[in-house]
Amino acid sequence: MTRGICFLWLTVLLLTCCSKDDTLTENVGNNKPNIRIILTSYHLYNLSPPEDSTLSEVNVNVYETIADRDEQVNAVRTGTTDSSGKVTFQYMDTKTYYIQALKDSFQPFNINIKITSNTITAYEDLILQK
């Protein structure tokens, strides 16, 4: 009899403490999930076979429209690659971004990245040529 009451009490306690709506996500401020875009810039050498090396100090701009990227206006995020050629943008929304990488004496490099609700981290390479 005592075991039955203890079991019933434990069951009620567990059911009232937890909710289906409880979720665990990495959030900040306005409850945005931390969706990241990690970009690595490379210099592609015109050799046979082709060789590459990472590039630091590449200016990377993130736009929400192709027109803005083409006109280089209204960047929603900007960053510069570090000594290992990487730049990271965090807390991104789920949409398509239009990215442009710029460095003196190199041709601009454009890429589109689509962030979906299943994206946690998007990795892309930026290949710059002279």
Secondary structure, DSSP 8 states (H G I E B T S, - for coil): -HHHHHHHHHHHHHHHH--TT-----EETTTEE--EEEEEEEEEE--SS-EEEE-SS-EEEEESSHHHHHHT---SEEEE--TTSEEEE-S--SSEEEEEEE-TTS--EEEEEE--TT-SEEEEEEEE--
